[in-house]
Amino acid sequence: MGAGGGGGAVPPAGLSPMQRANFDVSQGQAKYAMGDVRRYGMQMRDLATGGLMGRGLQQMNRVLDAPSLTPGMQARTAARYGMVASPEQQQAMANQLAMSQASTEVALRNNTRNGLTNAMRDMRFGGLGV
């Protein structure tokens, strides 16, 4: 007897017509399902070995590259109430906004990397859980 058990493609002898039909249907389903299982497994392997990190960081970069609406909204709100900042104040506010935005981006990138790393580690060592 070879390794791997008996031949799965050969139906057992003495099947009734109903059992034979069920065997044929299940054999066909298994044949077509294996392609889907292999494709899904390859996708999960790619995600678990770095693909998830790349895709996650791409999405985060798209979000962070969106233009900031805050300065324009602040200027319109201030103008609505008759408050006009001097050029020095406007520059100071722009500098403060740039500094806070930069520190927020660094924190977001670090937290995202940590989360994606943990997710990939769980996919590799903890199973997929689906």
N, C-alpha and C positions, 0 to 999 in steps of 0.2 A: 504494500500500500504506500502511495506517495505521501509526501508531506502536505498538510493543508486539508486533510479530511477527504471525504468522498466527493465524487463528481457532482457538482451542483446543477449541471445542465441536463443530466439524465434523470428522468422521472422514475420513481420507484415502480417496480412491477406490480400489476394487479390493481391499478387505479380505476375507479368508476369513471364514467364519462364526465360527471360533474367535478370530480377531483382533478381529472386531467385538464379540464377547462380552467379551473382555478390555478393549477400549476402553470399552465401556459400564460395566463394573464399576469401572474406574479413574476414569472421569468421576464416577460416583456417590460414590466414596470421597473424591475431591478436593473435591467439593461439600460433603460433611458435615464433612470435616476442617478446612475453612477457618473454620468457626464456632468450632471448638475452638482453632485456632491464634490467631484474633483474641482470643478470651476470655483465653487464656493470656498473650498479648502484652500485653493491657490490664492484667492482674493484675501482670505483671512491671514494666510501666511505672509503675504506682501504687506498687509496692514500691520501685523505684529512685528515685522522686522524693519520698520522704518517708514512705511507708507503712511501710517496714521500720523506720525510726526510731521511729515511733509505736507499732507493735506490740511492738518489742523493749523499749522503755521501760515500756510497760504491764505486760509480763510481769515485768520486773525490779521494778517498784513493788509488784506483788502479792507477790513473794517477800519484799521488804524490809518490807512491812506485816504480815507474819506475826508473831505474838507470840513474844517471846524466852523460851525455856524455861530459859536458863542460871541466872538468879537462884534459881528454885525448886529446881533440881537441886543447886545449891551449898548451899542452906540445908538440904535433906534429907540430903545427904552429911555436912555438918558436924554436924547433930543426931544422925546415926547414930553418929558417933564421940565424942559428948558435947562438942562444941565449940560454944559459943554466942557469937556476936559481940555486942559491946555496941552500943547504938543508934548511937553515933558511928562505930563500925567499919562497921556496916551501911550507914549513909549514905555513908561514904567509898567503899565498894565499889560502891554504886549510882551515885555520881558517876563513878567510874572506868569502869564499864561503859557509862554513857551517853556519855562522851567517846570511848571506843574504838569504840563502835557508830557514832557520828556520823562519825568519820574514816573508818571502813571503808565506810560508805554513800557518802561523797563520792568515795572512790577507785573504788568499784564503778560509780557513775554515770558518772564520767569515762571509765573504761576501756570501759564499755558503749557510750557515745556514740562514742568513737573507733573501736571495732570496727564499729559499725553504719554510721558515716560511710564507712569504708573499704569495707565491703561494698556500699553503695549506689553509691559511685564506681566500683567494679569492675563492677557490673551495668550502669552507664551507659556506661562507656568501654572496658571489657574484654570485654564480651559476657557471656552467661549461662553458657556452658560446660556446657550440659546436652545 
